[in-house]
Amino acid sequence: MTEIDTKNSCFQCRHLFVTHDKNKRWGCRKFGFKSAILPARVVLSTSGMKCASFQNRSSGDKSTNVRSKGRFA
């Protein structure tokens, strides 16, 4: 079994969420499940492949958040 890539782990994925269930802390919105371990590990153990639905949280251009010069409305 291959190791999970730390660069593309669940912590950088937009589909990861934290639940209030103390037995199943992690959830994946894309696949619709909760788990006691990170969803990427569940996907790896069940399918034998890395998660194909990974989407980076900061998948936008950071320059769009910069305000243009001028007066505030």
MDTraj code that builds the backbone (N, CA, C; nanometers):
import mdtraj as md
import numpy as np

residues = "MET THR GLU ILE ASP THR LYS ASN SER CYS PHE GLN CYS ARG HIS LEU PHE VAL THR HIS ASP LYS ASN LYS ARG TRP GLY CYS ARG LYS PHE GLY PHE LYS SER ALA ILE LEU PRO ALA ARG VAL VAL LEU SER THR SER GLY MET LYS CYS ALA SER PHE GLN ASN ARG SER SER GLY ASP LYS SER THR ASN VAL ARG SER LYS GLY ARG PHE ALA".split()
xyz = np.array([
    [0.0850, -0.1183, 0.0000],
    [0.0000, 0.0000, 0.0000],
    [0.0893, 0.1244, 0.0000],
    [0.0562, 0.2201, -0.0783],
    [0.1366, 0.3407, -0.0858],
    [0.1008, 0.4367, 0.0262],
    [0.1931, 0.5247, 0.0559],
    [0.1735, 0.6234, 0.1623],
    [0.0992, 0.7445, 0.1061],
    [0.0240, 0.8116, 0.1914],
    [-0.0516, 0.9293, 0.1497],
    [0.0435, 1.0459, 0.1318],
    [0.0252, 1.1204, 0.0255],
    [0.1054, 1.2381, -0.0027],
    [0.0678, 1.3479, 0.0961],
    [0.1640, 1.3943, 0.1753],
    [0.1336, 1.4958, 0.2760],
    [0.1009, 1.6303, 0.2126],
    [0.1493, 1.6538, 0.0913],
    [0.1193, 1.7796, 0.0232],
    [-0.0280, 1.7856, -0.0177],
    [-0.0854, 1.6732, -0.0559],
    [-0.2249, 1.6674, -0.0990],
    [-0.3095, 1.5861, -0.0007],
    [-0.2865, 1.6065, 0.1272],
    [-0.3640, 1.5324, 0.2258],
    [-0.4983, 1.6006, 0.2482],
    [-0.5781, 1.5422, 0.3304],
    [-0.7120, 1.5937, 0.3570],
    [-0.7103, 1.7335, 0.4194],
    [-0.6051, 1.7668, 0.4910],
    [-0.6025, 1.8965, 0.5580],
    [-0.5986, 2.0134, 0.4598],
    [-0.5556, 1.9904, 0.3379],
    [-0.5570, 2.0942, 0.2356],
    [-0.6765, 2.0805, 0.1414],
    [-0.7605, 1.9798, 0.1615],
    [-0.8732, 1.9541, 0.0714],
    [-0.9977, 2.0308, 0.1155],
    [-1.0711, 2.0831, 0.0194],
    [-1.1926, 2.1599, 0.0505],
    [-1.3098, 2.0717, 0.0925],
    [-1.3022, 1.9409, 0.0726],
    [-1.4114, 1.8506, 0.1066],
    [-1.4043, 1.7980, 0.2499],
    [-1.2919, 1.8181, 0.3176],
    [-1.2762, 1.7706, 0.4552],
    [-1.3584, 1.8559, 0.5501],
    [-1.4241, 1.7906, 0.6472],
    [-1.4900, 1.8631, 0.7540],
    [-1.4748, 1.7862, 0.8837],
    [-1.4861, 1.8579, 0.9949],
    [-1.4745, 1.7985, 1.1272],
    [-1.6146, 1.7795, 1.1828],
    [-1.6429, 1.6604, 1.2330],
    [-1.7748, 1.6311, 1.2873],
    [-1.7743, 1.6507, 1.4383],
    [-1.8923, 1.6445, 1.4982],
    [-1.9034, 1.6535, 1.6432],
    [-1.9151, 1.5157, 1.7074],
    [-1.9115, 1.4129, 1.6259],
    [-1.9151, 1.2756, 1.6744],
    [-1.7749, 1.2364, 1.7197],
    [-1.7571, 1.2056, 1.8487],
    [-1.6221, 1.1793, 1.8978],
    [-1.5663, 1.0460, 1.8485],
    [-1.6507, 0.9580, 1.7986],
    [-1.6022, 0.8314, 1.7432],
    [-1.5663, 0.8426, 1.5952],
    [-1.6232, 0.9393, 1.5275],
    [-1.5957, 0.9616, 1.3850],
    [-1.5694, 1.1105, 1.3656],
    [-1.4461, 1.1527, 1.3855],
    [-1.4098, 1.2942, 1.3849],
    [-1.4022, 1.3573, 1.2461],
    [-1.3676, 1.2792, 1.1455],
    [-1.3417, 1.3359, 1.0125],
    [-1.4514, 1.2964, 0.9147],
    [-1.4800, 1.3866, 0.8204],
    [-1.5785, 1.3577, 0.7178],
    [-1.5340, 1.4093, 0.5827],
    [-1.5913, 1.3518, 0.4785],
    [-1.5636, 1.3938, 0.3416],
    [-1.6957, 1.4313, 0.2765],
    [-1.7087, 1.5563, 0.2346],
    [-1.8319, 1.6019, 0.1695],
    [-1.8483, 1.5414, 0.0305],
    [-1.7388, 1.5201, -0.0383],
    [-1.7450, 1.4678, -0.1750],
    [-1.7979, 1.3247, -0.1778],
    [-1.7476, 1.2397, -0.0878],
    [-1.7892, 1.1004, -0.0848],
    [-1.9044, 1.0759, 0.0125],
    [-1.9300, 1.1715, 0.1016],
    [-2.0446, 1.1624, 0.1906],
    [-2.0315, 1.0602, 0.3018],
    [-1.9164, 1.0556, 0.3690],
    [-1.9021, 0.9639, 0.4818],
    [-1.8237, 1.0291, 0.5948],
    [-1.8351, 0.9690, 0.7135],
    [-1.7601, 1.0093, 0.8323],
    [-1.6715, 0.8926, 0.8721],
    [-1.5579, 0.9245, 0.9368],
    [-1.4647, 0.8194, 0.9731],
    [-1.3828, 0.8601, 1.0949],
    [-1.3281, 0.7610, 1.1625],
    [-1.2401, 0.7871, 1.2756],
    [-1.0996, 0.8254, 1.2287],
    [-1.0665, 0.7891, 1.1055],
    [-0.9366, 0.8260, 1.0484],
    [-0.9601, 0.9206, 0.9318],
    [-0.8543, 0.9798, 0.8812],
    [-0.8682, 1.0743, 0.7703],
    [-0.9297, 1.0055, 0.6485],
    [-1.0202, 1.0743, 0.5800],
    [-1.0866, 1.0139, 0.4634],
    [-0.9905, 0.9661, 0.3544],
    [-0.8779, 1.0326, 0.3377],
    [-0.7826, 0.9886, 0.2357],
    [-0.7279, 0.8503, 0.2678],
    [-0.7120, 0.8208, 0.3952],
    [-0.6656, 0.6878, 0.4355],
    [-0.7741, 0.5821, 0.4115],
    [-0.8994, 0.6193, 0.4318],
    [-1.0093, 0.5259, 0.4059],
    [-1.0174, 0.4953, 0.2570],
    [-1.0070, 0.5983, 0.1744],
    [-1.0111, 0.5790, 0.0290],
    [-0.8942, 0.4930, -0.0164],
    [-0.7757, 0.5186, 0.0392],
    [-0.6574, 0.4408, 0.0023],
    [-0.6721, 0.2945, 0.0432],
    [-0.7266, 0.2704, 0.1619],
    [-0.7390, 0.1316, 0.2079],
    [-0.8495, 0.0549, 0.1350],
    [-0.9562, 0.1232, 0.0937],
    [-1.0652, 0.0522, 0.0257],
    [-1.0409, 0.0345, -0.1233],
    [-0.9862, 0.1379, -0.1876],
    [-0.9688, 0.1291, -0.3329],
    [-0.8261, 0.0949, -0.3741],
    [-0.7305, 0.1183, -0.2848],
    [-0.5912, 0.0940, -0.3201],
    [-0.5304, 0.2061, -0.4018],
    [-0.6052, 0.3150, -0.4208],
    [-0.5578, 0.4292, -0.4995],
    [-0.5688, 0.5563, -0.4162],
    [-0.4910, 0.6561, -0.4548],
    [-0.5017, 0.7863, -0.3897],
    [-0.6362, 0.8491, -0.4227],
    [-0.6797, 0.9410, -0.3387],
    [-0.8079, 1.0071, -0.3589],
    [-0.8050, 1.0899, -0.4876],
    [-0.8982, 1.0632, -0.5759],
    [-0.9046, 1.1338, -0.7041],
    [-0.9881, 1.2603, -0.6947],
    [-1.0569, 1.2816, -0.5823],
    [-1.1449, 1.3967, -0.5684],
    [-1.0821, 1.5101, -0.4886],
    [-0.9517, 1.5071, -0.4696],
    [-0.8834, 1.6126, -0.3947],
    [-0.8951, 1.7453, -0.4680],
    [-0.9377, 1.8494, -0.3950],
    [-0.9400, 1.9858, -0.4478],
    [-0.8789, 2.0767, -0.3428],
    [-0.7805, 2.1528, -0.3829],
    [-0.7091, 2.2400, -0.2909],
    [-0.8016, 2.3487, -0.2372],
    [-0.7912, 2.3771, -0.1072],
    [-0.8743, 2.4811, -0.0457],
    [-0.8471, 2.6183, -0.1052],
    [-0.7237, 2.6482, -0.1309],
    [-0.6888, 2.7801, -0.1828],
    [-0.6715, 2.7741, -0.3341],
    [-0.7759, 2.7291, -0.4035],
    [-0.7680, 2.7139, -0.5480],
    [-0.8136, 2.8400, -0.6201],
    [-0.7814, 2.9531, -0.5651],
    [-0.8155, 3.0795, -0.6289],
    [-0.6921, 3.1665, -0.6412],
    [-0.7001, 3.2652, -0.7246],
    [-0.5891, 3.3567, -0.7402],
    [-0.5892, 3.4516, -0.6209],
    [-0.4785, 3.4576, -0.5481],
    [-0.4727, 3.5383, -0.4273],
    [-0.4696, 3.6873, -0.4578],
    [-0.4400, 3.7237, -0.5805],
    [-0.4365, 3.8657, -0.6148],
    [-0.5770, 3.9243, -0.6287],
    [-0.6789, 3.8393, -0.6369],
    [-0.8152, 3.8903, -0.6497],
    [-0.8666, 3.9487, -0.5188],
    [-0.8048, 3.9119, -0.4062],
    [-0.8476, 3.9627, -0.2773],
    [-0.7891, 4.0997, -0.2451],
    [-0.6962, 4.1474, -0.3239],
    [-0.6328, 4.2763, -0.3014],
    [-0.7251, 4.3858, -0.3518],
    [-0.7498, 4.4834, -0.2679],
    [-0.8395, 4.5925, -0.3071],
    [-0.7673, 4.6897, -0.3992],
    [-0.8432, 4.7445, -0.4909],
    [-0.7844, 4.8417, -0.5804],
    [-0.7714, 4.9748, -0.5074],
    [-0.6851, 5.0592, -0.5573],
    [-0.6668, 5.1904, -0.4953],
    [-0.7889, 5.2761, -0.5230],
    [-0.8261, 5.3529, -0.4268],
    [-0.9426, 5.4370, -0.4425],
    [-1.0158, 5.4538, -0.3117],
    [-1.1290, 5.5182, -0.3160],
    [-1.2063, 5.5404, -0.1944],
    [-1.2877, 5.4180, -0.1607],
    [-1.3139, 5.4031, -0.0318],
    [-1.4030, 5.2956, 0.0119],
    [-1.5453, 5.3425, 0.0000],
    [-1.6312, 5.2570, -0.0411],
    [-1.7723, 5.2934, -0.0570],
    [-1.8468, 5.2784, 0.0718],
])
top = md.Topology()
chain = top.add_chain()
for i, resn in enumerate(residues, 1):
    res = top.add_residue(resn, chain, resSeq=i)
    for name in ("N", "CA", "C"):
        top.add_atom(name, md.element.get_by_symbol(name[0]), res)
traj = md.Trajectory(xyz[None], top)
